Amino acid sequence: MKKALMVVILIVFSFVGFACDKNASISFVHGNFSINIGQTYTFDSDDVKISGSKSDFQVFVKNTDIAEVQGKTLVPKKEGVTVLRFQLKKNAEIYCDVELVVTNIIYATNAVAEKDNIKINLREDSTAINKIITNVGCNEIPSVRYNSEILTYDYQTGLITGISEGETNVLVIFDGVYASFKVVVIDIVYVTYMNVSDCTIFEGSSGKFDFSIVPYYANTFFFSTDSDILSVDKEGNYMAGSIGTATVVYSYQKGEGQEYIVGSFEVKITEAIDELDFDVYENDDSLATYCLFDKTYRLKITLPEGFGKDNLQFSSQNINGGNIVESDGIAYLDFTFVKKIKTTIKVSIIVGNLKLDFEKDYNVYSYDDIEIRANYFGMDNAPDSDGKFTISLSESSGYPKYIVFVAVLAKNRVKETLKVYNVTGGSSVLVGTKFQPDVVGEYTFEFEIGEYKYASIKVVVTE
């Protein structure tokens, strides 16, 4: 049957043979040629172009097992590739060869999906199988259309893979028929257990409620409230307004088609905390004016109203301490600094998932950083360039009549006990920190603070 098939045009080179007549030529206008078993095709002058000759053409097939020519009609016999030759009847040396492809496509005469509707849950298998049923032996490859942002579909296996929530129609189009089905992709995990407790949050704060849910990735729950001082979204995120108490309702579903289980909890909105009063103190409860490593201190935290030690979190990389203790609105922690480095102490107020951090920096020193000085004329003075102090028995000399040894760290007098030893003449006598001599001479003193010893200092006494 004439022109009863689809001609496939490919870019090829045709071999053209020439006879003695150099002006005659023959060519096939379609390039390569393809035909399916069960079809026929009759070639005519629309297919074959002859120049320089009035001769008709004839057609041959190189491999007659694949196809044969009856007159000018091509009859395919089996699937394969061979060569078609078009040549002049009057001169067999003028011809052209083209590639012939014989296919064995069994076209779809009917098509239907196994299922009209498919549901896929991304939280479960996220896949499904839905094959297209066609006539027996059909090997036609269809075009397939669907929303590729929602799923992918493999026509050969029928495998559907969900990608994101949504719904789409899958359309499978053959040459003369088509099939379609609908796919709905959901993202649902049902709750098996949920628990929410009363909580306290800050005025003007935002965050997410702290709640327990099993499995942790379940998503069939929501929160709501009709309060005018608190706004809540379905996932438990909140925005606190003014001070007061609000009721929040939570609901969850344990399975498809089951009724929602409903509960509620109270949310107390308290005054916002802009600052937290805390600092490091000495054992005598006085504020620490300097910090030494390997010495015990006490961190004291004034608790905001309505909060306890369980709302506190304490952290620092240079502190070794025990548990936080609470008494009369004060939380405290006994600790020691581990190293001689600048140290940041961070105290956090925690309410549910809300965390407020407050920090202070402390310079931590060692006992070696302590300097021994002498107080006179109302000042803590360092020794002279020779490492000496000079005092005089006479008030008119311009030198002091006595000195008081003091220990100084970071411009502050240390509270640790300073022991002074008079080692003049080779003996060592524990004396007080005040030295007021009555004899001219040179005196040598040594110093101790705890287990730490310091370099000796000389005092010259003049007339």
Secondary structure, DSSP 8 states (H G I E B T S, - for coil): -TT-S---------EE---S-TT-EEEETTSSEEEETT--EE--TTTEEEES----EEEEES-TTTEEEETTEEEE-SSEEEEEEEEESS-TTSEEEEEEEEE-----S-EEES-SEEEEETTTT-EEE--EEESTT-----EEE--TTTEEEETTTTEEEE-SSEEEEEEEE-SS-EEEEEEEEE-----SEEEE--EEEETT-EEE--EEEESTT---EEEE---SSEEE-TTSEEEE-SSEEEEEEEEE-SSTT---EEEEEEEEEE-------EEEE-TTS-B-SSEETTSEEEEEEE--TT--GGGEEEE-TTEEE---EEETTEEEEEEEE-SSS-EEEEEEEEETTEEEEEEEEE-EE-GGG-EEEEEETTEEE---TTSEEEEESSGGGSS-S-EEEEEEETTEE--S--EEEE-GGG--EEE-SEE--SS-EEEEEEEEETTEEEEEEEEEEE-
